[in-house]
Amino acid sequence: MKKKILVICNAGMSSSMLVKNMKEHCQTNNLDIEVNFMPLINAPQYYDEYDAFLLSPQMRYEEERISKEVGGKPLLVIEHADYGLMDGSSVIQKIMACFDDKN
């Protein structure tokens, strides 16, 4: 079953590069995952459409509030190292581990 992941960011400039790398990792590894990104100001109206959420490191201060708003769906803050290296593979592995933990 396809998983839909939303990366929530401030403006989307650097997040777009990370999401591109995440999509490439999914395609290369035949993972049935859709990854998108959008600024926090637009995200709440789309929470119901996604299975999991990632916050860019600069959005860490919103973690508690967004966690309540997404109703128990997986939510992770992207680690600074992964974000700085644009390591889409690592980010995908970490969010997918959240799904594995719920099974």
Secondary structure by P-SEA (a helix, b strand, c coil): cbbbbbbbbcccaaaaaaaaaaaaaaaaacccbbbbbbcccccccccccccbbbbccccccaaaaaaaaacccccccccaaaaaacaaaaaaaaaaaaaaaac
